[in-house]
Amino acid sequence: MKSKVKVIPCSGIGKVLGLIARESALRVTGELLPETTESLCLAHIVTGDDEIVAKIEGQPCITIDGCAKCCAQKSVEAAGGNICNKHRVIDFMKPHRGEEHGNGTRLTEDGWKFADELAEVMAEEAKAVLEGE
């Protein structure tokens, strides 16, 4: 069996862009590609949890960060993950200017549409990674 592509969002607690990152990653792993992708807790990656690090080392990973600090990307790299694609929610914002996406705890209809759009992008990337294995 092929390994699952890891889709790892930032924590971004209290920030709408972090919530969008988390919800889009959960949509990929829970709805769009549940058999071929999985998400792992960033806190466990950051703290070096042996079980989680073992799941990441050398494995294909897609990260999505809510801000320019890129904590998910940097943490996955430090844990030895093979980052196939990395994203920042803010880089997808231009066509969404003027929309109200919600807040750190609740997305609006526009926020959910935006999260779904990002999920579709990452799902296509995950499919491409798996086809290349």
N, C-alpha and C positions, 0 to 999 in steps of 0.2 A: 504494500500500500504506500502511496506517495505521502509525504509529510504534508501537514496542513500549513497553509500560509498563515502567519501570525499577523493580525491586524491590531495594532496597538495605538490607542489614543492617549493624549495627555490627560492629566487629571483635571486641570483647569477649573477647580471647584470655585463656584461663585461668579464665574464669567460665562457669558453667553457663548463665546467662541469655543470655550472648553466643552460646554454642554453640546454644542453642535458636533464637535469632534467625537465625543463619546457616543452620542446617538447614531451618528453615521457609521461608526465602527460596529456598534451593536446591531445595526440593521444588516450589515454585511454578514456578520458571523451568526446572527440569529435567524435571519429571514432569507437573504439572497443566496448565500453559499454556506449553510450550516455544516455540510458534510466535508467541505474542503478548506474551511478557514476556522480560526479560533482567536479569541481575544484573551490577553493575559493582563493581570492587574499591574499597573505601572508601579505602585508602591512596593510590590514584591520584587520587581525588577531593580528598583532603586536601592532597596535594602540588601540585594544580593541573595535572596532566597534560593537555596541550592536547587530545589525542585524546579522552580520557574526558570532559573538561569540555564539549567540543563535542557529545558524545552526550547530555549531560544538559540543557544550556541550553534552557529553554522546553519541555522534554519532561515528560510525565506520570510522576510518581515516587511510589512507596510506600516509606516507610522503616519499619524495625523496629529499635528500640534495646533493648539488654539492661538498661540502667540509666537513671536519671534525668538523666544528663549529656546524653543525646540527641545524641551525636556524629554519627550518621548523618544525622539530621534537620538539624542545624546545618550540616553540611558540604555537603549537597545544596542547601540554601537558599543558601549562600554561592557555590556553583557555578552558580546560576541555574536550578536544577531547579524544576519546577512540582509541588509536593508536593500530591497529591490526597488522600492519607491518611498519617497518621503514627501509629506505635504504639510502646508500651513493653511489653516482655514482662511486666514486673511488674504492669501494669494488668490482665492476664488471669489473675493468680495466685489470686484469691480462691476460685474453685471447685476449685482444685488444692492447697489447703492440706493439709498432711500427707503429700503425695506425695513420693517421693524421685525427683528428676529426673536425677541423675547428678552429674558434675563438669565441669570445663572441657575435658576431652578425651573424655569418653564419656557418652552418654545411657543411662538405664535404659529399661525398657519404658514407664514412665509419662512419661519425658522425651520419648520418640519420639511417644507419643500426643499430648502437649501440643504438640510441634512441628507435628504433622500438623493439629491443630485450628487453630493460627495460620495455617498454610499455606492451609487452606480459606477462612479469613476474607479473607486477602489475595488469593486467587484470585478470589473473588466480587467484591471491590473492583476488581480489574484488569478483569474482564469488564464491570462497570458503566462504568468509564472508557472502555473501547473502544466500548461501545454508544453512549456520549454523543458520540463524535467525529463 
